Amino acid sequence: PGTINTGVVLTPLIVSLNVVLRTSHMNPPKLPPRRDPPPVPPRPDNHSNP
């Protein structure tokens, strides 16, 4: 019974991981764009330098 329980618990975990991995592949593209905006603020500094 213990072995069957582990299999029953592992199956959902594997499925969850697969879903997370598939979602991760779609999430990364959305994360990089959010890191690009920060570099924009430094531009105002350039205007202040001249």
C-alpha positions as CSV (number, residue, x, y, z in Angstrom):
1,P,0.0,0.0,0.0
2,G,2.9,2.4,0.9
3,T,4.3,2.0,-2.6
4,I,0.9,2.6,-4.3
5,N,0.5,5.7,-2.2
6,T,3.8,7.1,-3.3
7,G,2.9,6.5,-7.0
8,V,-0.5,8.2,-6.5
9,V,1.3,11.2,-4.9
10,L,4.1,11.3,-7.5
11,T,1.7,11.3,-10.4
12,P,-0.1,14.5,-9.5
13,L,3.3,16.1,-8.7
14,I,4.7,15.1,-12.1
15,V,1.6,16.5,-13.8
16,S,1.9,19.7,-11.7
17,L,5.5,20.0,-12.7
18,N,4.6,19.6,-16.3
19,V,2.0,22.4,-16.0
20,V,4.5,24.6,-14.2
21,L,7.1,24.0,-16.8
22,R,4.7,24.8,-19.6
23,T,3.6,27.9,-17.8
24,S,7.2,28.9,-17.1
25,H,8.0,28.7,-20.8
26,M,5.2,31.3,-21.4
27,N,6.1,33.4,-18.3
28,P,9.8,34.1,-19.0
29,P,9.0,36.1,-22.1
30,K,6.7,38.3,-20.0
31,L,9.3,38.8,-17.2
32,P,12.2,40.2,-19.4
33,P,10.0,43.1,-20.7
34,R,9.4,44.1,-17.0
35,R,13.2,44.3,-16.4
36,D,13.7,46.5,-19.5
37,P,11.5,49.4,-18.1
38,P,13.9,50.0,-15.1
39,P,16.8,50.8,-17.4
40,V,14.6,53.7,-18.8
41,P,14.8,55.8,-15.7
42,P,18.6,56.2,-16.0
43,R,17.9,58.1,-19.3
44,P,16.6,61.2,-17.4
45,D,20.0,61.3,-15.6
46,N,21.7,61.7,-19.0
47,H,19.6,64.8,-19.6
48,S,20.6,66.2,-16.2
49,N,24.3,65.6,-16.9
50,P,24.6,67.8,-20.0
